[in-house]
Amino acid sequence: MQTKHTKGQWAIDKPSYEVINIVTDTNFICEIPCPINESEDTEERQAEAEANAKLIAAAPLLLEALYKLLKEARQNSFEINKTLNDTPTEQQAQEAINKATN
């Protein structure tokens, strides 16, 4: 697997209530703003931003898991592959990999 994204474990850093950062030990990856105006529910908006941040932070691990699962599925015996190849699950995994890497 050749990665073009920033390697390493991605984590969440909350420097303020207005922003959530995605970081590694040594790199800043991205910032997720939590813009709040008077008509918004502050807790709801922050919960949404944090949920988005968790998903983004998990992306490298999810991509690695998909690569490993597809590789193992394709290396198993013919009978197992016969049931896995070209299934919606395998297709979805491949589509997710393509979306993340292309």
MOJOBEL-V378683 format. One record per residue. RES is the residue in three letters. PHI is phi in whole degrees, -180 to 180 (NA if undefined). PSI is psi in whole degrees, -180 to 180 (NA if undefined). OMEGA is omega in radians with two decimals (999 if undefined). Layout:
# MOJOBEL-V378683
res=RES phi=PHI psi=PSI omega=OMEGA
res=RES phi=PHI psi=PSI omega=OMEGA
This chain:
# MOJOBEL-V378683
res=MET phi=NA psi=120 omega=3.07
res=GLN phi=-100 psi=124 omega=-3.12
res=THR phi=-104 psi=142 omega=3.04
res=LYS phi=-108 psi=-15 omega=3.14
res=HIS phi=-81 psi=169 omega=3.10
res=THR phi=-66 psi=124 omega=-3.11
res=LYS phi=-78 psi=167 omega=3.07
res=GLY phi=105 psi=171 omega=3.07
res=GLN phi=-73 psi=128 omega=3.08
res=TRP phi=-92 psi=143 omega=-3.11
res=ALA phi=-137 psi=168 omega=3.13
res=ILE phi=-102 psi=135 omega=3.05
res=ASP phi=-127 psi=129 omega=-3.13
res=LYS phi=-114 psi=88 omega=-3.13
res=PRO phi=-72 psi=-21 omega=3.11
res=SER phi=-159 psi=172 omega=3.11
res=TYR phi=-75 psi=-10 omega=-3.10
res=GLU phi=-95 psi=-8 omega=-3.06
res=VAL phi=-153 psi=149 omega=2.99
res=ILE phi=-126 psi=131 omega=3.13
res=ASN phi=-105 psi=145 omega=2.96
res=ILE phi=-103 psi=126 omega=-3.03
res=VAL phi=-140 psi=163 omega=2.88
res=THR phi=-112 psi=-173 omega=3.10
res=ASP phi=-62 psi=-30 omega=-3.04
res=THR phi=-124 psi=-9 omega=-3.03
res=ASN phi=-130 psi=147 omega=2.94
res=PHE phi=-89 psi=128 omega=-3.13
res=ILE phi=-97 psi=-58 omega=-3.14
res=CYS phi=-162 psi=171 omega=-3.13
res=GLU phi=-122 psi=135 omega=3.08
res=ILE phi=-113 psi=109 omega=-3.13
res=PRO phi=-74 psi=150 omega=3.05
res=CYS phi=-120 psi=63 omega=-3.10
res=PRO phi=-64 psi=130 omega=-3.10
res=ILE phi=-127 psi=129 omega=3.03
res=ASN phi=-114 psi=177 omega=-3.03
res=GLU phi=-62 psi=-27 omega=-3.08
res=SER phi=-88 psi=-6 omega=-3.10
res=GLU phi=-95 psi=152 omega=3.02
res=ASP phi=-82 psi=113 omega=-3.05
res=THR phi=-58 psi=-47 omega=-3.12
res=GLU phi=-64 psi=-41 omega=3.14
res=GLU phi=-65 psi=-44 omega=-3.14
res=ARG phi=-66 psi=-41 omega=3.12
res=GLN phi=-68 psi=-37 omega=3.10
res=ALA phi=-64 psi=-40 omega=3.10
res=GLU phi=-64 psi=-46 omega=3.13
res=ALA phi=-63 psi=-39 omega=3.13
res=GLU phi=-68 psi=-39 omega=3.08
res=ALA phi=-62 psi=-42 omega=3.08
res=ASN phi=-63 psi=-42 omega=3.14
res=ALA phi=-63 psi=-41 omega=3.12
res=LYS phi=-63 psi=-42 omega=3.12
res=LEU phi=-64 psi=-44 omega=3.12
res=ILE phi=-65 psi=-43 omega=-3.13
res=ALA phi=-63 psi=-30 omega=3.14
res=ALA phi=-82 psi=-11 omega=-3.03
res=ALA phi=-53 psi=-48 omega=-3.14
res=PRO phi=-62 psi=-38 omega=3.12
res=LEU phi=-68 psi=-40 omega=3.11
res=LEU phi=-64 psi=-42 omega=3.13
res=LEU phi=-64 psi=-45 omega=3.11
res=GLU phi=-62 psi=-42 omega=3.13
res=ALA phi=-63 psi=-41 omega=3.12
res=LEU phi=-63 psi=-44 omega=3.09
res=TYR phi=-57 psi=-47 omega=-3.10
res=LYS phi=-65 psi=-43 omega=-3.14
res=LEU phi=-63 psi=-45 omega=3.13
res=LEU phi=-66 psi=-40 omega=3.13
res=LYS phi=-62 psi=-47 omega=3.13
res=GLU phi=-64 psi=-42 omega=3.14
res=ALA phi=-62 psi=-40 omega=-3.09
res=ARG phi=-77 psi=-19 omega=-3.14
res=GLN phi=-93 psi=-11 omega=-3.14
res=ASN phi=-71 psi=177 omega=-3.08
res=SER phi=-60 psi=162 omega=-3.11
res=PHE phi=-58 psi=-41 omega=-3.11
res=GLU phi=-63 psi=-42 omega=3.12
res=ILE phi=-68 psi=-46 omega=3.14
res=ASN phi=-62 psi=-34 omega=-3.14
res=LYS phi=-58 psi=-35 omega=-3.14
res=THR phi=-86 psi=-23 omega=-3.08
res=LEU phi=-95 psi=-36 omega=-3.08
res=ASN phi=-60 psi=137 omega=3.08
res=ASP phi=59 psi=23 omega=3.02
res=THR phi=-83 psi=160 omega=3.09
res=PRO phi=-56 psi=-36 omega=-3.13
res=THR phi=-65 psi=-47 omega=3.13
res=GLU phi=-65 psi=-41 omega=3.12
res=GLN phi=-63 psi=-41 omega=3.11
res=GLN phi=-65 psi=-41 omega=3.12
res=ALA phi=-63 psi=-44 omega=3.14
res=GLN phi=-66 psi=-40 omega=3.10
res=GLU phi=-63 psi=-40 omega=3.12
res=ALA phi=-65 psi=-41 omega=3.09
res=ILE phi=-62 psi=-47 omega=-3.14
res=ASN phi=-61 psi=-42 omega=-3.13
res=LYS phi=-64 psi=-37 omega=-3.11
res=ALA phi=-78 psi=-24 omega=-3.00
res=THR phi=-114 psi=-12 omega=-3.11
res=ASN phi=-106 psi=NA omega=999
